[in-house]
């Protein structure tokens, strides 16, 4: 009888261990949730950094004329009265090569 009881207790113990490691809410689920928490923390830190940058930019736009002037110059192409605007145009590399290739092959 004692052996039968020990065998039943051993089977129950093994069943509980299997459920602990593989069942719903078991260790596998806990590890997966811990990984998700770490990923979410990393994403939150990145978004917090982005929000701080945007907040500083908003503050500069509200209180600083230099930020507004910089935006007007870069995005709208505005210049101050009395300034001279120069635009530098780089030669098109593809257009120059096609003309040279045509002359090199004897075509004009």
PyMOL commands that set and color helices and strands:
alter all, ss='L'
color gray80, all
select helices_A, chain A and resi 2-22+27-63+65-76+93-104
alter helices_A, ss='H'
color red, helices_A
deselect
rebuild
show_as cartoon
